[in-house]
Amino acid sequence: MNAPFRPSAIQPVIVGAGPAGVRAAERLVAAGLRPLMIDEAARGGGQIYRQPPDGGFTRAKAALYGFEAGKADALHRTLNGLRDRVDHRPRTLVWNCEERALDLLCDGRTETVPFTHLILATGATDRVLPFPGWTLPGVFTLGGSQVALKFQGCTVGKRVAILGTGPLLYLVAYQYLKAGVEVAGVFDATPLPVQARALPGMLRDPVTLAKGLWYVGWLRAHGVPIHSNVRPVRVEGEERVSALVWRDAGQAGGPEMRVDCDAVAYGLGLRSETQLADLAGCRFRFDAMDRAWLPERDAAGRSSVAGVYVAGDGGGVAGADAAELAGERAALALLEDAGLPFDAGRVTALDRRLSRVAAFRRALSAAFPFPADWADAIADDTMICRCEGVAAGALRAVAASGQAREINRAKALTRAGMGRCQGRMCAAAATELLARALGTGPDGVGRLRAQPPIKPLPVSATPRFEEAAR
C-alpha cells in the first residue's frame, strides 16, 4: 500500500505485547534487530493471554485459559526468551503519536521516543450499548470480567449473569464457572436460527467450532441456563446489582423475565483500538463486518503511512490466532520495506493462513451479528456518556433539530466523548444512536477523531509540547 521506506538506521517500535506484538518482535529479533516493545500491562500476553501479577497469586493456566492454555504458555515462553534481545517497556502508556515519534508515560514520567518503523498491535476492547441500570456497581464488560479473574485473582460477583453476543460470552461463562462462581445464565442477543444458519461457514475451522460447541455443551451439562434472542430491559439494584430483567426479542410485547444476580458481565463483541493509528495519520475506511471505521491496510499490515503497520485486532477483530499470524506478517513486511532479508516462503504461507482465517471470521460474524435494533430501545433518559453525563435524548435532539448529522458535530454540541475515556466507551453507542436517529447506518455519520492524550495523564506529567513552549 505504501512505498518502501529505507532509513539509514532502523528503529522499530512495537506497541502492544499481546499475540501480534510478541510474534512481530520474535521475527524482528530473528532478523538481527532490537525492537522497542511498549505495553501498558505489567506482564505481556495481551488481553486474551493476560498473565497474573508477580508474587503470591498462582492459578493453573488450564483454569485461566481453557483450551488455549498451550497457546498462552507458548506465547509467554516466547516473550520470556526475548527479554534480553528487545527493549521491553511494561506499565507504559503510549498517549500520542506524531512526527514519527511516540509520547510515553511510565511511573508518572513522560518520554518521547522516535521511530523509523512502527507496528501497532493495540488490540481491541469491549463494545457496549447502554440500557437502564448499566452504570450500577456490579455491571462489568466481558473483557473487564476476564481481567479481574486473570490479573487480579478475583471475580466480579458470586452469582453472575453473562449478557451480550459473541463467542466471548460462552468463554467467560466457562471461566467463571470453573473459578467456582455461580453463573445465573448466559443471555445471548443472537437468535438461535441465525447461529444455525452460519454453521456451514464455520466448518472452515472445525477445531475452533468444536471448541465453541464444547463450551456450550459443558455449560448446559453443568446446569447453566442459556437463552437466545435476548434484549435487556434493565439492571435492578440500589447500591449494587440485584437482578437482571430481560425479554425475548422474538415475542412482541412478551413478558419481562427476571433473574437474581449480584453482577452482570456484558458486551456486544469487540471494538478495535485505533486511536494511535489515527494520530499517526493513517487513512480509515468503514468496515461493514466490524461495523466500525478501521485503518486501511494491505494483506501484510501496511497502512497508508510509510513505515507504519497495523497488526492483529487493532485493524479488525479476528482473534488471538489471527493476531499471531498478522504480527509476524507485519514484521516480514517491515523487513522487506527496509531492504533487509526476509523469508518469502514464510510470507506466502502466512498469507494463505490469514486468508482462511478471514473466511472463518466472516462466518463467525454472521453467527453473532451486532443487534442493531438494540439502540432503538434505549430510553432518552438512559446515560450514554458517563464521563460528561450525556443521555440518549441529547443525541436524538441534535439529530432531530438538524444541528448534527456527523458524530464530531454531535460531540461538540452535547459533549459526548469529551470526557476521560475520550469516547473509547461511549463512541460506538453514540454513533449508533445518531445514525438510527438520522435513518442511516453508522458509516453515514463519520468517525470520532482521536485526540491526544488518548487516555488520561496525571497532572504531574509534563507533555513534550509544554516543554517545547518553555
N, C-alpha and C positions, 0 to 999 in steps of 0.2 A: 504494500500500500504506500509506503514511503520510500524515498530514495535511500540508498546505502549511506550510513553515517560512519565515517572513518576518522576518528580523532587520533592525535598523536599519542595520547596516553589514555588507556581505558580505565574509567572509574565507574564500574557498575554498582548500582544500588537496587536492592530488592526491598519492597515494603510489604511485610507480611511473612510470618514464619509458619504458615499452615501448609497443607499439602502442595499447593502450587509454588509457594516461596521456597520450601525446602528442596523440592526437586529441581527448581531453577538453580539454586545455589550449588547443588551437587554437580550439575552439568558444567557450570562455570568453573568450579574448582577443578574438575577433571581436565579442563582446558588450560589450566595454569593461572587462572585469575583469582583474585581475592576480593569477593564482593562484600559490600556492606549490607547487612541484613537487619532491618529495623522492625520491631514488633512491639505492640502495646502490652502483650501478656508477659508475665514473669518467666514463663516457660513455653517453648514453642509447641506447635501442634495444631494451631488454629482452633476454630470453634468445635468442629466435629471430633477432633482428636485432642481436645484440651486436656492438659495434664493437671493432676492435683498439685497443690503447693508443696514446696520443700518442707520437710520436717514434720513428723507426727502423723499426718494423715496418709494412710495406705489403704488401698482397696484393689482387688484383683482387676486387671484390665478386662477380663471376660465379663465382669459385672458392670464395668463402666461403659464398654464399647460394644458388647454383644458380639454379633458375627464379625464385626470389624476389628476385633481385638488384635488379630495378627497384623492387619494393615497399620493400625495405630502404633503397635510396638515397632514395626519395621521403620515407620517414619521417625519415631522418637530416637531409635538407634542411629539412623542416618544423620539426624541433626547432631546428636552427641558426637558422632565421628567427625563432623565438620568443624567442631568448635575451634580447633587450632588453625583452621585454614580459611575462616571467614571472620569478619568483624561483626559479631552479633551484638545488637543493642536491644536487650529486652527492656520492658517497662518504659518504652519510649514512644511518644505520640508524634506522628508527622502531622502538623497542623496547617501547613501551607506548601505550595509548590509554584515557583515562578522563576523565570530567568535561569533555567537549568540548575536550580538549587532547591533543596528541601529545608524547611524550618522544622526543627525538632524541639521537643520538650521532654526532659528527663529529670526527675527529682527536683522539680521547681526551677531548673535552669534551661534556658533556650540556647540553641546552637543552629548554625546554618551550614549545611554540607552540600557541596556541588556534586553534580553527576554528569557523565557523558552518556550513559545509558541507564534507563530506569525501567524496572519490571514492577508493575503494580499488581500485587497479589492480595488485594484488600478484602476479598471475601464478600459475604452477604450478611444481612441481618433480617430479623422478622418483619413481615408486612402485616399490619393490623388495620382493621376498621373499627371505629368506636361503637359502643352500644351502651345503654344505660347501666351504670354501675361499674364500668371498666376502670375507673380511677380508684376504686376501693382498695385498701391494703389487702393483699392476698391474691390480686389478679396479676399474673406474670405472662410474659410471652413464652412460647415454647422454648426458644433459644435461651432465654433467661433462666428457665426452669432447669435446663441442662447444665448451664454454668454453675448454678447453685449446687447441683449434685456432684459434678465432676471436680470443680475447682474449690468450692467452699465446704464440701463434705456434709451438706445438709439438704433437706428437701424444702419445698415452698409451703407444704402443709402436711397434715396427717391423712386427710381424705380429699383427693384432688380430682377435679373434673378436667378432662382434656378436650379442648374445643378448637375447631377450625377445619383446615383442609390441608392435604399434602401428606406424603409418606412419613414426615417427621412426627406426625400425630401419633402413629402407632409405635414408633420407636421410643418416644418419650414415655408413653404409657407403659411399655415393656420395661424400660429402665427404672421407672418409679415403682412398679410392682416388684421388680427384683430387689429394690432397695428397702422393701418392707412397708411401702406406703399403700394405703387402701385407695385404689383408683375407682372413683364414683361412676365412671363411664367414659367412653370415647364418643364424642359428639361431632360427627363428620358432616360438613356442609354439603358434600357432594352426594347426589342421588346414586344409589347402588347400580341402577341400569347404565348410567354414564360410565362408571368404572368397568362394568362388564363389557361394554362395547369397546373399551380401549385395550382389553386383554390381548387380542391378536397382535397389536403393535408392540406390546411389552414383551412378547415372546422373543423379540430380537436379543434380549438379555435374560435368558431363562434363569440364570443364577440369582440375579437381583430380584426378579419377580418371585422366585421361590422363597427368598428371604422375607419379602414383604408379606406373602401369603402365610408364611410360618408365624410371623408376629401376630397376625390377625387370629389365626387358629389358636395360638398359645394363649392369647388374651381371653378368647372365648372359653377355652378349656379351664381357665382359672377364674371363671365367673364374672369377668368384666363385661358389663352391658355395652354393646356397640350400636349406635343409632346413626342412620344416614339421612341426608336431606334436611339437616337441622338448621334452624335460624334462631339465634339467641334473642330472647326478649329483654332480659335484664339479669344483672347480678344483684342479689339481695344481701343486706347486711348493714350494720350501723358503723361500728369501728373496724370491722373486718368482714370478709366474705362469710356468708352463712348458707347461701344456696345459689344455684344457677337455675333460672327459669327459661325454658325453651319451647319451641313449637316446630311441628313437622311442616316444612315448607310445601309439601305435596298436598296438604289439606287446607284449602282456602277457608279461613275463619275457624280453623281447628282449635282444639282446647290447648291451653297452656299447661305445660308439664314442669314439675319442679323436682330437683334433686339436691339433697343436702350435701354440702361440702364446705371445707374451710379454705379452699384455694381453687383458682381456675388458671390453667395454663392454656394459652390460645395463640393462634397465628394462622394467617392465610397464605402459606407458602413463604418464600424468602424474597428479599429485595437486594439487588446488587449495591454495594458501596462504591459510588462513582465520584465522590467529591474531588478526590485528588486528580483523577483523570480530567475532570472539568477544569480545575485550576491549572493543570499542565497545558491546557489549550486544545485538548482532543475534540474532534468533531463527534457529535452524537447523532444517533438515529433511533427512531421508535421501533421497538421490538414487540410485535403483537403477542407473541407467545409469553414473554415475560411481563407484558403489559406495562412496559417501562421504557424510558429513554436510556440507551446504553452507548458507551463509547464505540465508535466504529473501529473495527479491527479485521485484519485478514485472517486466514486459517492458521497462521503462525502466531498470531497475537500482536502483530504490528499495528499501532494506532496511526492516526493521521499526522502525528508529530514524530519527526525523525528521532530515533533513539529511545522512544517511549513505547513500552509493550504492556498489554493488559492480559493477565492470565488468571484462569480459574473463575470462581463465581462473581468476581468483580466486573466481569464483562458479559455475564449471562449465567444464570444459575443452572448448573449441571451436576453438582455433587462432588464429593471428595475424590472419587476415582478419576473423573474427568479433569479435576484440578491438578492432580499429579501429572497427568499427561500434558496438560496445557502449560504447566510451569516448565517442564523440560523442553517443550516445543518452543516456547518463547526464548529460552536460553540459547537454543540452537540458532534461532533467527538472529539473536544478538551477535553471536559469534560470526555468522555469515555476513551480517551487515558491517561488522567491524573489520572484515577482511581476515579473520582468523580461521584456522582449520576447523571443520565441523563434520559430523558423521551424516552424510547424505542418505545412507541406507536407513539410519535411525529416523531421519526426517520422514521418509516415505512410510515407515512402519507406524509412526505416531499419527501421521495424517489419516491413515486408514482407520486406526483405532478411534480417533476423535470423530471421524465421520460416522462410525457405528454408534458411538455414544450420543451424537446429535439426533440420530434417528430414534433411539430409545427415549431420549429426553422429550421429543415431540409426543410420543405415545404417553409418557408419564404426565405431561401437561394436559393431555386430553382426558386422562383418568382423574385428575384433580384440578378442574378448572376453577378460576377465580370466580366467586359468587358475586357477579357484578350487581345483581338486584339488591344485595345487602345494603348498599348505600341509600337506596330509596327509602328504606325503613328507618333510617336514622332520624330521630326526632330533632326538631330545631333547637331544643334546649340541651342536646347532648354535647358535651365538651369534645372538641376536635383537637385543638392545640392547647395542651395543658400548661405549657410554659407561659403563654400570653393570655390564657383564659378566653379563647375564642370558641364559640359554639357553632354548630352546624348552620343555624339560622342566619348568622352573619355572612357566611359564604353564599348562601342561597340568595340573600338580599342584594348583594353587589352584582350577582349574576342577573337577577330579575330586573334590576334598575338599568342594566346596560353599561354600568361603570367598569365591569371587569369581564373580559372574555378570554383572559390569559392568566395563568397561575401567578406570575410575578406581580401583575397588577392587583390581583386579589390579595396577595401578601401585603402589598403597600397599603391597601385600604383597610384591611382587617387585622394586620399584624400576625396572621397565622404563618408560622415558620420563622418568625424573627427571634425566637427565644433561645435558650441554652442549647437545645438539640439541633438548631439550625434546620429544622424541618426533617431531620432524619426519622423521626417517629410519626409525624403528622402529615408529611408531604403527600404520601400515597393516598391517604384518606381525603385530604383537602382537594387533591386533583380529581379523585373520583366524584366527590360531591359537586365540584364546579362543573365538571363535564356532564354529569347527569342533569344538573340544573339548566345547562345550555343546550341539552339534547344532542350532545356529541360524545365521542369516545375520549379517553384520556390523551390520545395523540392530538386532539383538536385544541387543547388548552396549553400546550407547550410544557416545558420542564422548569422546575425551580432551580435557578442558577446557584451554584456553590459560592460561598463567601468564606474567606479566612477570618478567624480560625475555624476549622471545620468542627472542632469540639472546644469546650470552654477551657480557657487558660487561667491560671491563678493570677491575682492582681500583682503578685510579686515578680511574675515573669516579665522580661523586657524584650518584646519582639524586635527584630532587626530594623524595621522601618522607624521605630522610635530611636534606636541607637544612631541611625544614619542622620536623623534630624538634629542630633545634639552637636 
